Amino acid sequence: MGAGHAHRLYRHGHSPVHRLPPHAKLVAVFCFVIVVVSTPREAMWAFGVYGVLLAGVARAARVPAGFLLKRLLIEVPFVAFAVLMPFVAQGERVDVLGVSLSVNGLWGAWNVLAKGTLGVAASVLLASTTELRALLLGLQRLKLPPLLVQIASFMIRYGDVITDEMRRMRIARDSRGFEARGVRQWGVLAKSAGALFIRSYERGERVHLAMVSRGYAGSMPVIDEVTASRAQWSYALALPSAALAVCLLGWTL
């Protein structure tokens, strides 16, 4: 998979959560999200308990609340959609502060907000404690189709290459006094986009030829064999197990 690769969501640390094998964390987060989605929306207390469980994981991982909340802003479009639901949904209506709202819409908005926020928070915690390279190794360990793992790996690396190339082109334009103030400068930006495409394509061709010359035949060699002990699996699955107990109570109470 190549050298280690950090990303903006990752927060370097040496907590017990950081040390867990990536495939165990992937399974734990996936199971947790499935349990949260399966919880009846009327069991509002259950979602509060899920939030407490995630807060416990964040504390164990030494991820500050501010760091987590800032990354949760990614769900703003879903929040906007949920806010509109009580106004546009059909069915029984109820007056709230003089505004007529749909009961089904209110429940739907709560359902989207609660489950969406918990799912995003769990994903952010996963990304905060696991490097991208480790995530790819975890997916490989979970027997995800090798082609998909390779596509994800190349996408991550070429994303950084293209971003760096864009930065150099921007510096070159700025050094020549270029400022995008209006429509007249769109031609320069269009030419820059075309040049970026050509350079990226040529870079990809060179990298592919280099890989073929080193014996690449459609599959990447497994350099690190990631394993998990029974204790590590137990530690990782503590979150979805506790969430499952809460979900079952939510259906029975």
C-alpha positions in Angstrom: 0.0 0.0 0.0 3.0 2.3 0.2 4.1 4.7 2.8 1.8 5.9 5.6 -0.7 8.6 4.6 -2.3 11.0 7.0 -5.5 13.0 6.3 -7.1 16.0 7.8 -9.7 14.0 9.8 -7.0 11.9 11.4 -5.8 13.0 14.9 -2.5 11.4 15.9 -2.5 9.6 19.2 -1.6 6.5 21.1 -4.9 5.7 22.8 -6.4 2.2 23.0 -8.8 3.1 20.2 -5.9 4.1 17.9 -4.1 0.8 18.6 -7.1 -1.3 17.6 -6.7 -3.1 14.2 -8.5 -1.2 11.4 -10.7 -4.1 10.3 -12.0 -4.5 13.8 -12.9 -0.8 14.0 -14.6 -0.9 10.6 -16.8 -3.9 11.7 -17.6 -2.1 15.0 -18.6 1.1 13.3 -20.7 -0.7 10.6 -22.5 -2.8 13.2 -23.1 0.3 15.4 -24.7 2.2 12.5 -26.9 -0.8 11.6 -28.1 -0.9 15.2 -28.8 2.8 15.3 -30.7 2.7 12.1 -32.8 -0.3 13.4 -33.8 1.6 16.5 -37.5 2.8 16.5 -37.6 6.6 16.2 -40.1 6.8 19.1 -37.4 5.5 21.6 -35.9 8.9 21.9 -34.0 8.0 25.1 -32.1 5.3 23.2 -30.5 7.9 20.9 -29.3 9.8 24.0 -27.7 6.6 25.3 -26.0 6.1 21.9 -24.6 9.6 22.2 -23.2 8.8 25.6 -21.6 5.6 24.2 -19.9 7.6 21.4 -18.8 10.2 24.0 -17.2 7.4 25.9 -15.4 6.2 22.8 -14.2 9.8 22.1 -12.9 10.1 25.6 -11.1 6.8 25.4 -9.6 7.9 22.0 -8.7 11.4 23.5 -10.6 13.2 20.7 -11.6 16.6 21.9 -15.3 17.6 21.7 -14.4 20.7 19.6 -12.5 18.6 17.1 -15.5 16.2 16.7 -18.1 18.9 16.6 -16.3 20.8 13.9 -16.1 17.7 11.7 -19.8 17.1 12.2 -20.5 20.2 10.1 -20.4 17.9 7.1 -24.0 16.9 7.8 -25.4 20.4 7.4 -27.2 19.6 4.1 -29.0 16.7 5.8 -30.0 19.1 8.7 -31.4 21.5 6.1 -33.4 18.7 4.6 -34.7 17.5 7.9 -35.8 21.1 8.9 -38.0 21.3 5.8 -39.7 18.0 6.4 -42.3 19.2 9.0 -43.4 21.9 6.6 -43.8 19.8 3.4 -44.9 16.4 4.8 -48.6 15.4 4.6 -50.8 14.0 7.3 -52.0 15.1 10.7 -51.0 18.7 11.6 -50.0 20.2 15.0 -49.5 23.9 15.9 -46.0 24.7 17.3 -45.6 28.4 18.3 -48.4 29.3 15.9 -46.9 27.4 13.0 -48.8 24.4 11.5 -46.4 21.4 11.2 -46.9 17.8 10.1 -46.7 15.2 12.8 -45.2 12.7 10.4 -42.7 15.4 9.3 -41.6 16.1 12.8 -41.0 12.4 13.5 -39.2 12.1 10.1 -37.0 15.1 10.9 -36.1 13.7 14.3 -35.4 10.3 12.7 -33.0 11.8 10.1 -31.3 14.2 12.6 -30.7 11.6 15.3 -29.6 8.7 13.2 -27.7 10.8 10.7 -25.8 12.6 13.5 -24.9 9.4 15.3 -23.7 7.8 12.1 -21.6 10.7 11.1 -20.1 11.0 14.6 -19.2 7.3 14.5 -17.6 7.7 11.1 -15.6 10.8 12.2 -14.3 8.9 15.3 -13.2 6.1 13.0 -11.4 8.5 10.7 -9.9 10.4 13.7 -8.3 7.3 15.0 -7.3 5.4 11.8 -4.9 6.5 9.0 -6.1 6.1 5.5 -3.5 3.5 4.7 -4.7 1.5 7.7 -8.3 1.8 6.6 -7.3 0.4 3.2 -5.5 -2.5 4.9 -8.6 -3.1 7.0 -10.8 -3.3 3.9 -8.4 -5.6 2.3 -8.4 -7.8 5.4 -12.2 -7.9 5.3 -12.0 -9.3 1.8 -13.4 -6.3 0.0 -12.8 -6.9 -3.8 -9.1 -6.1 -4.4 -10.0 -3.9 -7.4 -12.1 -1.6 -5.3 -9.3 -1.3 -2.7 -6.8 -0.4 -5.4 -9.2 2.2 -6.9 -9.6 3.8 -3.4 -5.9 3.7 -2.8 -5.0 5.3 -6.2 -7.8 7.9 -5.7 -6.4 9.0 -2.4 -2.9 9.3 -3.6 -3.7 11.0 -6.9 -6.0 13.4 -5.1 -3.0 14.7 -3.2 -0.9 14.8 -6.4 -3.6 16.9 -8.3 -4.1 19.2 -5.3 -0.3 19.8 -5.1 -0.2 20.5 -8.9 -3.1 22.9 -8.5 -1.2 24.7 -5.8 1.9 25.1 -7.9 -0.2 26.4 -10.8 -1.9 28.9 -8.6 1.4 30.1 -7.2 2.7 30.5 -10.8 -0.4 32.6 -11.8 -0.1 34.8 -8.6 3.6 35.4 -9.3 2.6 36.9 -12.7 0.0 39.2 -11.1 -3.1 37.2 -12.1 -6.3 38.0 -10.2 -9.6 36.3 -11.0 -11.9 39.4 -10.7 -14.5 38.7 -13.5 -15.6 36.9 -16.6 -12.6 38.1 -18.5 -10.3 35.9 -16.4 -12.4 32.7 -17.0 -10.3 31.9 -20.1 -7.1 31.7 -18.0 -8.8 29.5 -15.5 -10.2 27.2 -18.3 -6.7 26.9 -19.8 -5.4 26.1 -16.3 -8.0 23.3 -15.9 -7.0 21.9 -19.3 -3.3 21.9 -18.4 -4.1 20.3 -15.1 -6.0 17.5 -16.8 -3.1 16.9 -19.3 -0.5 16.9 -16.6 -2.5 14.5 -14.4 -3.1 12.1 -17.3 0.6 12.2 -18.2 1.6 11.6 -14.6 -0.8 8.6 -14.4 0.7 7.1 -17.6 4.3 7.4 -16.1 3.2 5.9 -12.8 1.5 3.0 -14.6 4.6 2.3 -16.8 6.8 2.4 -13.7 4.5 -0.1 -11.9 4.4 -2.5 -14.9 8.2 -2.4 -15.2 8.3 -3.5 -11.5 6.0 -6.5 -12.1 2.6 -5.1 -11.5 0.0 -7.5 -13.0 -3.3 -6.1 -11.7 -2.9 -6.8 -8.0 -1.0 -5.1 -5.2 1.3 -7.2 -3.0 0.2 -7.5 0.7 3.1 -5.9 2.6 1.5 -5.8 6.1 -0.7 -8.6 7.4 -3.1 -7.0 9.9 -4.5 -9.3 12.5 -6.6 -8.9 15.6 -6.6 -10.9 18.8 -9.7 -12.1 20.6 -9.2 -9.3 23.3 -9.0 -6.7 20.6 -12.2 -7.9 18.9 -13.9 -7.9 22.3 -12.8 -4.3 22.9 -13.9 -3.2 19.5 -17.3 -4.9 19.6 -18.1 -3.5 23.0 -19.7 -0.4 21.4 -22.1 -2.2 19.0 -22.9 -4.8 21.6 -24.0 -2.2 24.1 -25.9 -0.4 21.4 -27.7 -3.6 20.5 -28.8 -4.1 24.1 -30.2 -0.5 24.0 -31.9 -1.2 20.7 -33.6 -4.3 22.0 -34.9 -2.4 25.0 -36.2 0.3 22.7 -38.3 -2.2 20.9 -39.6 -3.9 24.0 -40.3 -0.9 26.3 
